[in-house]
């Protein structure tokens, strides 16, 4: 939130079921009017710190292969996430699931 209480972005995450120390990042979103101002980076850093605080060590993020998500995929790569897998036609024909992971120190 900004100083006026306006929500500029949000994230949704949780522990991966049936694992110990693995967390999924389900959603991270920033108001398009505020894109490029570091809000996504701050949200992601907060998430990583929360995972560490809970003794987590592995983060898994899934996204789409479509052109609309190119910036998203590049964002994760810039933040140290590694491409773990691509599952062809996962969401629908022509739209793959792209999975990124990061091991926390």
C-alpha positions in Angstrom: 0.0 0.0 0.0 1.0 3.5 -0.5 0.7 6.3 2.1 -2.9 6.8 1.2 -3.8 3.1 1.7 -4.1 2.3 -2.0 -3.1 -1.3 -2.9 -0.3 -1.2 -5.4 0.3 -5.0 -5.6 -0.2 -8.2 -3.8 1.0 -11.8 -3.6 -0.5 -15.1 -2.7 1.6 -18.1 -1.6 1.6 -21.1 0.7 3.5 -24.2 1.6 3.4 -26.9 -1.0 1.2 -29.8 0.2 3.0 -33.0 1.3 6.4 -31.3 1.3 8.7 -30.0 4.0 10.3 -26.6 3.3 8.9 -26.0 -0.2 6.6 -23.1 -0.9 4.5 -22.2 -4.0 4.1 -18.6 -5.2 0.6 -18.7 -6.7 0.2 -15.0 -7.6 2.2 -11.8 -7.6 0.6 -8.8 -9.2 1.3 -5.1 -9.4 -1.1 -2.4 -10.5 0.0 -1.6 -14.1 0.1 2.1 -13.3 2.9 1.4 -10.8 4.9 -1.2 -12.9 8.6 -0.7 -13.0 8.8 1.0 -9.6 10.2 -2.0 -7.7 7.0 -3.0 -6.1 7.2 -6.6 -7.5 10.8 -6.9 -6.4 9.8 -5.8 -2.8 6.9 -8.2 -2.7 9.1 -11.1 -3.9 11.8 -10.2 -1.4 9.2 -10.1 1.4 7.9 -13.6 0.3 11.4 -15.0 0.2 12.1 -13.6 3.7 8.9 -15.2 5.0 9.8 -18.5 3.5 13.2 -18.3 5.2 11.6 -17.3 8.5 9.4 -20.4 8.3 12.5 -22.6 7.7 11.6 -23.0 4.0 14.3 -23.6 1.5 12.7 -24.1 -2.0 10.3 -21.8 -3.9 8.3 -23.1 -6.9 6.6 -20.7 -9.4 4.5 -21.6 -12.3 3.5 -19.3 -15.2 2.3 -19.4 -18.8 4.4 -19.6 -21.9 2.3 -17.1 -23.8 3.7 -13.7 -25.0 1.6 -11.9 -22.4 3.8 -13.4 -19.7 7.2 -12.7 -21.3 7.9 -9.9 -18.8 6.9 -12.1 -15.9 9.2 -14.9 -17.0 12.1 -12.5 -17.5 11.4 -11.0 -14.0 11.8 -14.3 -12.3 15.1 -15.0 -14.2 16.5 -11.6 -13.2 15.6 -12.4 -9.6 17.7 -15.6 -9.6 15.0 -18.2 -10.4 16.0 -21.0 -12.7 13.9 -22.6 -15.3 13.0 -26.1 -13.9 10.6 -27.4 -16.5 8.3 -26.7 -19.3 5.2 -28.8 -19.8 3.9 -28.5 -23.3 0.2 -27.8 -23.8 -0.5 -27.8 -20.1 -3.1 -25.1 -19.9 -4.4 -25.7 -23.4 -2.9 -26.5 -26.8 -0.2 -24.0 -27.5 0.1 -22.8 -23.9 2.8 -24.4 -21.9 3.3 -24.3 -18.1 6.7 -22.9 -17.3 8.1 -23.7 -13.8 10.8 -21.8 -12.1 12.6 -22.7 -8.8 14.9 -21.1 -6.4 16.8 -22.6 -3.5 17.2 -20.2 -0.6 20.4 -20.0 1.4 
